[in-house]
Amino acid sequence: MNRSDKHKKIDCLGLGIIPLDFLVQVAYYPPAGGKIDASALSVMGGGPIPNALTGLSRMSLSTALIAAMGDDLLGKLLVEEIKKEKIDPRYLIIKKGRRSDSAYGFVEEGSGRRTIALYRTIKINPRDIKLSNLPRPKLIHLDGRDLDACIKLARWGRKIGALISFDIGSIRNDVSPIFPLVDHLIVSDAYAFSFTGQKNARAAIIKLKEICPGTVVVTEGTRGADALENNRWYHQKAYCVKNIDTTGAGDAFHAGYLYGLLKGFDIPARLRYGAAAAALKCTRLGARNLPNLREINFFLKKRPRTYA
């Protein structure tokens, strides 16, 4: 890597899991032991951080990804997708003789609900990350699956003046040790309620703020999103669309929100862009099927209906 590459400035650097998603659309969930025909198939990369970076890249921002994969066929496909989306692939970690991550799911017609099973064997260790080789991002986006590596990157990011954003959708491991380092914590209601023991978004946000000093956002699907920033509350309603697949909706929300953050938007605009990106994603099959900036702006210009 050239010396100039080490100090290259980019908009967003992400670190997270990168499975290849296999999704089938079905009329209904089959019972245990049952069989059903699928009406559609999607095979594309997934993972909260790569998905969000895809959205940012499609909004003409510069991005780079730290992720681990094997040197198998799935890994080669994942790398090619990253390159196709113009996400800088030079910081990907290829582990020889290892099997890349994969995910398998059913998507229900009509509702767009999905059930996903992740098969994962590859981890990122802190020693895998060579800080001196990294570009200088304005923002670092993390998912917490490999927490020690995420904490290493977050601490480095704070030293160089980068903002830190964090995505967590469900409780799998305790990620709370990283919260004091996070500037923008954007979590699903499933995680927020389980972690805090609260039953509504604002109560959960108050508990999360005891650990995280930054802006906290809780997304609630069709109920929209609540946020607390600088001691002020904000609410964004969800936009009404015909749901095809909700896989990746939260990742799309992050992409829209982080685009606004990088562009200096106030929080109502950030939430609005996040909600629009999530809504548009739900009209398409596949987690990486995110909208570009023109599509988001056109959608918002039409003043779309919102859920009550």
N, C-alpha and C positions, 0 to 999 in steps of 0.2 A: 504494500500500500504506500502511495506517495505521501511525503510529509504534508503536502497541502490537503490531502484527503482527511488527515487526522483532525484538522481544525476547520473542516468544511461546515458551514452553517446551514442547518435545515429547520423546517418548521416542527416536525414531530418525529421522535424516535420511540419505537414501541418494543416491548418485551413480553412475550406470552406464548401460549401453546398454539400449534398450527396443525390440526388434523385435516385429513381429507374427508369431507362429508358425503355420505351416500344417503339421499333422501328419496323416499317414494311417497307419492300422494295416493291416499286410499279413501274410499267412501265412508268408511267407519273403521274403528279399531277392531281387529279380529280378536275373538276370545282366545284364551290360552289353548294351544294345540290346534287352532283353526288356520284356515288358509284364505287368502283374498287376492284378487287381481289388483294391480296398481294402475292408476290412470296417467301417471307422469313420473319421471325420474329426473333427479338432479344430482350430478357429481361435480363438486367444486370444493375448493379450500374453505376452511372455516376457522374458528377460534376468535374470541372477542377482540384481541388486539389486531391481528391481520385484517379482520373485517373492518374495524374502525379506520385503520390506515388506508384500506382500499377506498373507503368513502372520502377521506381527506384527499387522497391522490386524485380522485375523480372531481374534486372541487379545486384542483390545480394547486394544491399545496405540496411541498417537498417532504417526503417521508422515508424512513429507513426502519428495518425490522431486525430484531434479535430473536431468533427462534431456533429450536433444535429439531432435526429430522434425521432419518436414516439415509443410507445411500441406495435405497431400494427404489422400485418403480414409483411408489407413492411419493417418495421424497423428491424425485425428479419432476413429477407433475406439479408438486407444491412450489418448487423453485420456479418453474416456468410460469406459473400463475402470478407469482410475486413480480417477476420481471415484466410480464404483460401489463400489470397494473402500474408500472413505473415506480414501484417501491424499491428503494435501493437494497439489493440482495447481498451486498458484500459482508454483512455482519451475521449472516445465517451460519449456523453451526451444524456441519454435516458429520454425523457419527457413523464411522464405518462398521459394517456388519450388523447394524441395528435396524429394527422395523419402525417405520414412521407411524405417527399417531393417526387414528381413523375414528370416525363417528358414524353411527347408523341410526336412521330414524324414520318414523311414520309421520306424515302430515295429513291431518283430517280435512277432507273437502268441506267447504261451507264455512267452517269456523276458523280454519288456518292453524288450529292447535297442533303442537308437535310433541312427540316423545322421542328423546335422543339417548342413545347409549354410547359413551366414549370409551375407546380402547386406547390406553396410553401406557407406554413403557419408557419413554425418553424423558430425561430431566435436564434442566440447565443448572449447573453448579456455579457458584460465584467465581471459581477459577476459570470457567469458560469465557468470562467477560473480560476482555482486555481494554480497560478504560482509556489507555493512551492511544488506542487505534480508532476510537469512536469520533463521529462528527459532533458538532456543538449544536444541540437542539434548543429551540425555544420552549419546547414542551416534551415531557417524557410520559408515556401512557403505559400502564402496567395492569396485569390481571391477577397477580398474587399466587398463581399455581406453584411457581418455584420461588417461594417467599424470600429465601436468603439472597438469591440473585437479584430479586426485585429491590430488596432493601439496599444492597450494594449500589445498584444503579440510581436509586432515589437519593441516597446520600451524596453521591457524586453529582447528580443533577442539581441539588440544592447548592453545592459548592460553586458550580459554574453559573448559577443564576437562572436555571431552567425551572419552569412550572412543573409540578407533578400531578398527574391525574390518575385515578384508580377506578377499575371496573370490577365489581364482584356481583355475581348473579344468584349464587346459592352457597350454602355452607358446606364446604368439603374439608377445609383445613382452617386453622385459626390464622387469619390474616391481620388481626388487629394490631400487631406490633408495628406495622408500617403506617398506620393511620396518622401518627404525629408528624410524619414527613409529607403528608398529602395536602395539596392546595385545593384540589377539586375531587371530592369523593362522590361518585355517581353510582348508586346501587339500586338493585331491584327491591320491590317490596318483600319478595320471598326471603331475601337475605336480611333486610332491615328488621322485619318483624321477628324472624327466628333469632337473630343475634341479640336484639335488645329486649325481647320479651314483650314488646308493645304491640298494640292492635291497630294503630293508625299512623300515617306517615309522619305527621308533625311531632307526635310523641317519640317516634323512633329517631327522628332527626335530632331532637333535643338530647337524647341519650348518646347518639353518635358524636355530637359536638363536644361531649365531655372528653373524647379521645382525639378527635380530629379538629384542629383549629381552623381549617379552611372552609370553603363553601361545601355544603352537603346537599345532595339532590337524591330524592327517592322517586323512582319511576313505578307506576302502578297500572300499566297496560291501558285499557280503555278509560280508566279513571284519571289519566293524565300524570302529572309530575308535580311534586312539591319541593321547594328549595328554601334554604336559609343562607343568606349572604349578608355580612356586615350587620347582623342583628335585624334584618328585614326579611319578611316572609314573601314568597312568590308562589303562584300556582299557574300551571299551564295545562289547559284541557287537551285531551287527545283528539286527533282529527278522525272523522268518520271515513272509512274506505271499505271496499270489498276485500276482505281478508282472503288471501290465497295461502300464505305461509308466514307464520310469526317468527320463524327461526331467524335470528340475527336482528330482530327489531331493536333490542337494547343496544346492540353494537352500532346500529345506524343512528340511534339517538345520541350516542357518544360522538359519532362523527359530526353530526350537525352541531351539537353543543360545542365541541372542541374547535370546529371551524370558526364559530362566532367568537370563542375565546381568543384564538390566534389573531383574529381580525379586530379585536378590541371592542366587540359588541357588549352592551349591557346585558344583565342576566335575563330580562324578559325576552330579548332577541335571541340569546343563546338557547333558551328553552323552546322558543318558537321554531328555530331551525332544527333542533333535536327532534321535536314532535313531528315536524314535516318529513324529515328523513326517515323516521321510524314508520310513519304511515305509508309512505311510498314503498318502502322495503316490503311491507306486509302484502302488497299487491302482486308480489313476484315470488316464484319458487326459488329457494336457495339462499343461504346466508350471505353470500358475497354479492347478491344481486342488488346493490345499493344504487341510489340515484346520484346524478351529478348536480352541480350547482345550478345549471339552467333549469333542470327539472324541479328542483326545490323552489327556486324563485317563482317559476310559473305556477306551481301548485299553491304557494302562499298568495300570489297575486289574485287567484280566483276566489279568495276568501272561503276556504272549505268549511263545511259544517263540522261541528265538534260534538262529542258526546256530552250529555248533560252533566 
